[in-house]
Amino acid sequence: MVQRFSPAQARRIALAAQGFGRPLPPTVGTRQLNLEIERIGLLQIDSVNVFERSHYLPLFARLGSYDKSLLDRLTFEAKGRYLEYWAHEAAVIPRDTWPLFRWRMADWVRRDSHADSWATAHTGTLTWLRAELADKGPLAASAIEHDANKRSGPWWGWSEVKSALEILFRWGEVVSAGRSRFERVYGLAEHILPAEILTREVSERDARKQLLEHAARALGIATTSDLADYFRFTRAPVESIVAELAEEGTLNKVEVVGTQQTSWLHRDARVPRSIGATALLSPFDPVVWRRERAERLFNFHYRIEIYTPAHKRVFGYYSLPILVDDSIVGRIDLKNDRHAGVLRVQSAWHEPHVEPATVAERLAPLLTRTQQWQGLNSIEVMDRGTLARAVAAELGVAITRD
């Protein structure tokens, strides 16, 4: 018989698989950081830092305060344990995972090789860049742009050099060699990767299977579409691999009460009786990055409003979901005012099914830890949102009005 789970059980399975529900460690070093990154499989990168860059947040949510420079050394050193690739979106991945994306690199080469492509029209730039990196070693785009390749267009436009570097990056000829002030440094793969990584060959089928098994382990319980989304696969090749993993006993077909889709439970997934957690989730945390899954599991409709005109925003520019135990109970829009030394709560909202005072009681200590982690001196709460006044009261600060 197919095993059935309640929605609450499914949430707890999913959160436990992502590393929630354990006491925060007294100290966080490289071992703890490595274990969590290996568990999740990747840290999605995003450039917005109005509060904090997204790749720092999943580890803070699971481990509590840690020294961000430790993560920088792990992820952004030229020959460190991790590098970047298009895994989910742009993401930090374990270096050993890089060969599993060779099929994606080859697919990019095919797509970029048609007669009308940018790459075909700029073969001279690509050839010159290969020679430049071979001669000088890893470089940032800004270090190799010359007068003929100045930026053009609005601020989001890429120069010819940057565009060419990104093409070589997605082809796998060039890899990330760290970052400097958050600017990616590029190096030839043979200069950065050890021979055992560079020469490792994995068939597309085996690579997809390994990545899907990792996705299933990291999600705990998931639909086929959820599994496909983790490493951004199209649905077609996933179904046969999922069937193979099920036949081998790695995945078990299960039902979640109230949903119509078939779900798959990883054989190592735990079914906790409870989850104890209080965390702020990045918009790009695997718990919520697939919005349809967040709605299905947590009954939480979530959209970030970065690209929404200010007068049309409902919840704020960069609102973060608030996780309390096994529920998402609200969202909070934070700003790190580094110049003033203030953590600004620009708005705070609770979900309809929860009491604001209950959420605020759990949230206030987390905000204090967040302020301390960011090295700020105080917290200010704006009078915006259904949760704002309760948070200000719990923190013991006066509400700030526009």
N, C-alpha and C positions, 0 to 999 in steps of 0.2 A: 504494500500500500504506500501511496505517496504521503510523506510526512507533511503535516500542516503546522504553520506557525501563525501566531497572532501578529498584528502590526507592531506591537510593543516588543515582542520577541525578535522580530526581524530588525528593528532599530538597534536593539542591544547586540545582536550578532554583528551587524554592520559596524557599530562603534567599537566593539572589542577587536574586530579584525584590523581596525585603523589605529589601535593602540590606546584607546580611551578606557577609563574604568579602573586604572591602577593608581596607587598613591604617587604623587609627584616625587621624584628622587630628591634627596637633600642637596646634592650637587649634580651639575650636568657637565660632563666632559666630552671628549671626542667619542668615547665608546658609546655613550647614550645617544649622541647625535647620529652616529653611524648606524646604530641598530634601528632607529626610527626611519631614517632615509631608506635603508634596505627594506624595511617593512612596507613603506608606502610605495617605493620603487622610483619615485621622482619628486622633485619640487618644482612646481610651475613658476616661471619667472614673469614678472610684470613690472613695468617701469614706474607705475604710479607710487609715490611715496608720501602722499599727504598725511598718512599716519605712519605706515611702515611698509617696505617692499614685501610683496606677497610671499616670497620664498622663506622669509624668516618666521612667518606666522604659524604654519602648521606645527613646527617644532615647539614654539612657545605654547601652543594649545595643548600639546601632549606631554610636555616635559616641564613647563613652567619657565622661570627666568634662566637665561643662559648667556654666556658671553658671545655676542654676535661675531666677534673677530675670530673665534674658534671655527664657526661655520664658514666664514670668509676664507680661512686658510684651507679648509677641507674642499671647498667647492670652486674657489677662484684662483688657486695656484696652478701654474702652467702644467705641472706633471703630478697633480694631486690624484685623489681617489675617484674624483668625479669630473665630468665634463658636461657640455651642453649639447642637446640635439632636439629636433622636433619630435618629441615622444608623445605627449598629449597635445599641448601647444609647445612653445619654447620652454624647455625644462632642463634642470640639472638631473643627470642620471648617473648611476654607477658606471664607471669606465668599462667594466666587464659586460655591460649591457649593450654597448655601442655596436658590436658586430651583429646583434639581433635586428638592427635596423638597416642592414645592407640592402635588403629588398626595397625599402622605401627610398634609399639613396638611388638605386638603379631606376626606380620608377620616376624619380625627379629628373634623372639624366634623359630618359626617354621623352618626358614631357617638354623638356627644355631644348630638345634637339631638332624640332621642326624648323622649316625654312624661315618662318616669320617670327621666331622667338627672339626675345631680347638677347639671349646668350649667343645665338647664331649671328646676330648683328654686331656683337661686341667681342668676337673671338680674340681680337687683338688685345683688348683690355684683360681678358682672362689669362692669356699667355703671358702678358707682362707681369700680372700679379703673381702668377706661379713663380716666375723668375725672381721677382722682388722678394718674396718670402723665402725662396731657396737661398738667396744671397744674404739676406739680413736677419732671417729668423722671425719669430712671432712678432706681430705688430698690430696695433689698433688701426682702424680705418683712418682716423684723424692723422696718424703718423705717416701715412703713405699717400694721402691725397696731395696732388700737386696743382699748379695754377690752372691747368686745363680741366680740372675735375672739381671745381668749387660747387658747393651745394646750389641747387636751383629750386625755384618754387617756394611754397610755404614751408613752415618749420618741420613738417613731417616728411618732406621730400628727402629722398636718399640721393647721394652723389653717385656718379658712375662707379667709382671705386667701391663704395659701400654695397651697391647692388651686385657688383661682380663678386665681392667677397661672400655675400649671402648665398649666391648661386653655388660657388665652390663649397661652401659650408653644407648646404643641403645635399650636394652630390657626395659628400664624404671625403673629398680631396683635401679640404681644410677643416680643422677642428678648433674648438674653443681652447685657448691657451690661457685661461683666466680672464679676469676683468680688472680694469683700473678705473676707479671712480665710476663704477658700474658700466663702463664702456667695454664691450667685448674685445678681447685680443684674439687674433687669428694666427694659426700656424699650420704649416703643412702636416698632414696626418703622420707622415713618416718621421717627422721631427719630434712629435709629441707622444705618440703611442708606442708602447713597447711591442716587440716583434710578436709576442704571443697574442696580443689583441689585434694588431694590424693584419696578421696572416690567418686569423681564425676564420674558417669558412663554416657557415651554417645555412642549410637550405631554407628557402622562404617558408616552407611548410613547418619545419622544425622551429624556426625562429618565431613564427606566429604562435605556435603551440606553447612555447616557453613563455612568451609574453602574456598570452591569455591565461595560462595557469597562474602566473604572478598576479594578474588582475583579479582572478577569482579568489585567490588567497587574501589579497589586500581588501577586497570588498566584502568577503565573508558570505554574503548572500546577494544574488544579483540576477537580473534577467539577461538574456542573450544580448540585448541592446546595451545594457549597462556594461557588460564585459567588453563588447566591441568598442565602446566609447573610451575606455580607460587609456588605451594607447592609440586611439583614433583609427580604428579599423573600419572598413566598410562591412556591411552585414553579411554579404554573400559568402566570403571565405570563412567566416566565423562559425556558422552553424555546423558544418561538418566537423570542425575541430572540437567544438563543444560536445558533439555527439561522441567523438572519440574519447574525450576526457571523461565523459559519463560512463562509457563502456569500460574504461580502465579503473573506474571507481574513484577518480579524483574529484568528480562532481556528482552530486546527488540531486535528482529532480525533486523539487518540493513545491508546496503551495503557500502563499501568504494570504490569509483571510482578507477578503474585500478587494483583491486585485484579480484582474482577468489574465494577466500574463504569467507564463511559467517562470519559476525562479529556480536557480541552481545554488546549492549549498556546497561550499568547499569542504572536503573531508576533514580538514583540520580546524574548521570553524568552531568556536566555542559558543554556547548558548547561555550567557550569564543570567542569573536570576535578577540582577540589578546592575546598573552602571552608575557610578558616582563620578561626576565630572562637572566642572564649570569652565567654559572656554569661549573665547572669541574665535570665530572661524574666518579665515581668509575667503574672499569670493572664489578663490581658485584652490580651495581645500578639496580633496577628493570626496569628502562627506557631502559637499553641496555643489561641486562644479558641474555635475549633470543635473540641470534644474528640474527635469522631469522626474528623476529619481528622488530628489529632495522633496518634491511635492507628493510623490507616491508614498515614501517612507515616513516623512515627518509632517505631512499636510502643511508644507511651508512653501508658499509661492514667493520666489526670490528673483529679483532682477537688480543689478547694479545700475545706477543712474548717472554714470560718468558722462555719457553722451546725450543725456536728456537736458534740454535747456533749464536753467536754474529755476525759472518760474513754474516749470511743469514737474519738478521733482516732488515726490511724495515723502520718501524716507531719508533722502540725503545723497550726497555725491558718491560716497564710498561706504555704504552701510555694511556692517559685519554681522552675520547671524550670531545669536547668543545661544550657546548650548548649555543646558542645565540637565544633568543626569542623562536620560535618554530622549530628551525632547528639545526642539528648538523653540525657545520661548519668546524671542524678540529679535530686534536688530538695533544696532547702535552705529552712529556716524561719528568717527573720531578724527581729530586733527592733532598732529604733533607740532605744536608751536615751539620749535627749537630755539628761536631767538628769545622768546619770553620765558622759556622753561615751563610751559604749561601744556598739560593734556586737556584738550578741549572736547567736551562731549557736545557736538553740534546738534544732535537730536538723538532721542532714544524712544523706542516703541516696543510695546509688549504685544504678543499675539492675543487674539480675542478670548482664548480659553484659559488664560492664566491671570492671577492677581498681580498687579504691579508691585505691591509691597513685598510679595514673596520673591519675585524676580530680583527686585532691587537689593534684597537682603543677601542674595547669592552673588549679585553682580558687583556690588560696591567693593568687597575685598579684592576681587579680580582686577578692578580698575586701579586700585591702589598698587597692586603688584605690577600692573602694566606700566603705570607712571614710573615706578622705581626701576623697572627693566629698561625703560627708555631714558633714564637719567634725568627726569624732569622734577620740578620742585612742587608742583601743585596740580589740582584738577579743577576745571571750571565746567559748569553744566548750563547749557543754554536752555531756555524755556521753550523747547520745541519737541513735541511728541508725547504720546500717552504715558511714557515711562519716566520722562525727564524729572518731574518733581519728586517722585518717589526715590529716584537715584540720588538727587541732591540732598534730600532729607537723610537718607541712609549714610551718605558720605559726610554729612554735617557741614555742608557748604551752602551758601546762599545761591539761589537760582539767578542766572544772568539773563536779563531781558534785552532784546534788541534795542 
